[in-house]
Amino acid sequence: MIANAAELMAWIQNHLPELDEHRYHPWQAEPPVPGALVAWVQVRIRTPGRADALTSITLTAAPIHDEPAPEPPRSSSGCAH
């Protein structure tokens, strides 16, 4: 059982998939972008005398884009100037 927030953070970090640091940014609590890895963590909070509470955290690792997408080729009109 996890007793505090620090233990919860350590557990999450130990259980997230390893990332290729050359292909993905670190895990963040941000909406996913195309090509991102997504991890969904569900936490059940048990407190004596209370109903269980359930929450979830969605983490994403966005891909690293080193170069901008190439521009499409321009068509030539065939006219010489």
N, C-alpha and C positions, 0 to 999 in steps of 0.2 A: 504494500500500500504506500502511496505517495503522501507525505505528511505536510509538504509546504510548496510554495510556488517555485523555489529554487530547484527542488527535486523534480518537479514537473517539467521545468525547462530542460534540465539535464536529461530526463527520460526522453523527451521529444527529440532533442539533438542527437542522442544515441540511436534512435530508431528511424530517423529520416534516411532515405537512400543517399549514398555518397554521390556527390556531383563532380563531373569533369570540370575543373575550374577554367579550362580553356573554352568550354562550350556553354556554360551556364553561370549566371550571376548567383549569389547566395540566396538561400531561402528567405522569402519575405511574406508578410501577411498583406498581399496585394492581389487585386483581380488578375486572373491569368491573361496572358497575351498569346497570340498564335505561336505554337511551338514550345510553350512552357511546360515544365513538369509540374504536376499538382499533387500535393499530399493533403489528405483530409484527416484531421485528428479529432476524435470524439472523446469527451471527458465526462465521466459520471461522478458527481459530487455527492458523497454520502455524509449526512450529519445526523447524529442520534436525535430521535424525536421529530425529524422532518422528512418529508418525501424527498426521494432522490432528485437531484437537478441534473439535467443533461445539457451540455453545450458542445460546440464544435469550433474548430479553427481550420481554416483553409490556408495552406501555405503554397506559394508558387516560386519556381526558379525560372526566370526568364532566360531565353537563349541570348548569347552574346553575338552581336552582329558587328564584326570588325569593319566591314565595307558596306557602303550604301548599295542598294539594289541597282544593277546597271540600267541605264536608260534604254528604251527600245530603239532599234535602228530606225533612222529616218529614211523615208522613201525618196528616191531621186525622181525628178520629173523627166529626166532624159534630155533636158535642154542644156546646151552649152552656152555659157555667158562670156 
